């Protein structure tokens, strides 16, 4: 399986080049200028589409599974630090930070960069700054970026309601990780994969709220990932 933009460009480009050849032959037989112009136009556009197909492609399974080691290593750090609570994403003027505490809430807290920081930065390159954009914006535009802009999934839906945001993502690029038991136990329960983490980061920034990871699950039959993001408290923008 491959993940890349413009995946149909090569086929269309070849068709246009073939059409160009036919039109050139017809123009030679008929001496009709319109066929010559159409032939040249088809040739040029065909070359453009073939050139666009040169954008690098990445194999889906190795791309996702390359994240496995770093994710498990991060899980080991949390375990060694006895941070057994769930991730919280907190927005500030310096960006979003990811915090972990303990289930006993004994005051032991550690701060990290969000796991999905790179993806979040990609969203902002596509959409502009996400900070304080609001509920409607994140519900409408973030799924479009996931599906159309970056092609990270086949379909996506984000619903924000009182105290909760829910996501449904069909065909996420991380699905080779979603079926691994160790990922479900050690990552999905506490923080979620980089894709889920990036959505929590986007929600925290857009809503100016503290977002707590509420867990995620994956249905292999429909290849659909579901995640919950708990909206805790409004935070200061300082």
N, C-alpha and C positions, 0 to 999 in steps of 0.2 A: 504494500500500500504506500502511496506517495501523497505528500501534502505540499501543494504549491499553488501560487496564483496563476491565472491564465492557462489552466490546464487544457482548454479547447483551442488555444491559439494555433497550435501546429496543424491540426486538421483543417481548420478554416483557411489557413495560409496556403496549404497544399492545394485545396480546392480552387482558390483564387489564382494560383499560378497555372493550374491546369486550364482554367477558364481563359486566362490570358493567352495561352497557346492556341486555344481554339479560335478566339476572336482574331488573333493575328493571322491565322490561316484563312479565315473568312474574309478579312480585309484584303489579303493578298489576291484572293479570287475575285472579289467584287469591286476592288479599288474604292471602297466606301470609307471616307475619313472617320465617320463615327465609330466604326469597328476598331480602327487603329487607336483612337483616343481611349476607348473602353479597354482595349487590350493593355495599353500602357498603365492605365489607372489600376486595373486588376493586378498587374505585375508588381507595382509599387506597394499597394496595400498588402499583398501576399508576403512580400519581403518584410514589411513592418511587423506583421503578425508572427512570422517565423522568428524574427529577432527577439520579440517579446518572450518567446518560449525559452530563451536562453537563461531566464532568471533561475538561480540555483534551486534545486529540489532537494528535499531531505526525506529519507525514508522514515515513515511514521513510527514504526516499532522501535528501531534503535534510538530515535530522537526522544521518545518518551522514556524508554528504559535507561537512558543515560542519566536520568534524574534520580534513579533508584538509590544509588550509593550515597549521594549527598543527603537525600531525605532521611535515610536510615542513620547516617552519621549524626544528623541534627537531632534525631530522636534519641540517640545515645547521650548527647549533650544534655538534653532535657532530663533524662532519667538520672544521669550522674548528679545533676544539680537539684534533684528531687522536686522538679517543677512539674507537677502532675495535673495542673489546671489546664483549661482550654485557652487558645489564643484570643487575645483582645487586640483590636485595631483602633488606635486612637489618633485622631487628626489634630494637627497643630500648624502654626505658620511655617514650620520647618518640614512639613510633610507628614506622612503617616508612620507611626512606629508600631511595632508588634510586641506585645507584652505577654509574658507567661507568669502566673503565680501558682499557688497551690490550692488544692480543693479545700484544705483546712483554713485557707485565708490567714496564714500566720505572718503575713507581711513579707515573705520571701518572694521578690519579684525580679525578673530579668527582662531586659529590653533588647530586641533584635531588629534588623531590617526585615520587612515582610518577605516571605518566601516567593511571592509573585511580583516582586519589585520590577523585574525586567519587563514582564507583560504589562504591568500598570503603566510603565513609561511608554510602551508601544501604543496603549490606548490613548494617551495624551498626545502622542505624535499624530494620531489620526483625528482626534476630536478637539484638541486644544486642552487647556487646563480643566480638570474635573472638579476642582475645589468649589464647594458651595453651589453646584449646578442644580441640585434639587432632585426630588423623587421622579418627576416626569422625564427629566433628561436621562437619568440613568436607566430607567425602565425602557425607554425608547431607543437610545443610541448605543448603549453598551452591547446589547444583543446583536445589533447590526455590525459593530466592529468585530465581535467574536466570529460571526458567520461570514460576512461579506468583505470586511476590511482586512482581516488577518487570516481568515479561513482556519480558525482554531476548532471549529465545530460545524456540524451540518445544520443544526438549528438550535436556537437558544431563546429562553424566555425568563425574564426577571420580574417578580411581583413584590412590591413593597407595600406592607400594610402596617397597622399599629403594632409596634413591638417586634416585627418579624419581616425579613426579606427571604424569599424563596427563589431558587433558580432551578430550571430544568434545561439541561444541555444534552442534546442528542448527537452522538458521534463525536465526543470530545477527543482532542488529539492525545490526551493522556490515558485513554481507555486501556492500553496494555498494562498500566499500573493499577487501574481500578479493580482488576480481577485477582490481584496478588494479595494473599492473606496477610502478610506482614505489613503491607501498606495500609490495609483496612484497619488493622489493630493499632498500629503505632503512629500513623499519620492522619488518616481520615477522621479518626475519633477526636484528635486534639487540635489540628490546625488545617487539615486539608492539603491537597496537592498545590503546586504553584498556581494552577488555573483557578482553583477555588479561593486560594489566598488572595490572588489579584482582584477577584470580585469583592471580597471583604474590604480590601484596601480602597477600591473605587467607591464602595458604599460609604465607608467612613469619611472619605474626602468629600464626596458629593452631598451627603446629608449632614455633615458636621456633627456626627453622632459617634458614640463608642459602639463598635460592632464586635460581638463575641461569636466565635465559630460555634455553630450549633450542631455540627455533624454533617456527614454526607454519605450517600449510598449510590450503588450502581446496579442497574438491571441489565444483565448480559443479553437477555432476549431482545430488548428494544434498543440496546446500546445507549441508554439514557442515564446520565448522572443527575442526581438530585442533591441539593445542599440547602442548609438553613443557616441564616445569619441573624443572630439575635441583636436587636437594637436596644441598647441599654440606657444610656443617658446622653443628653446633649452636652457637648464639650465646648470649652472656650476656644476661640480661634487664635489665641496667643501662643 
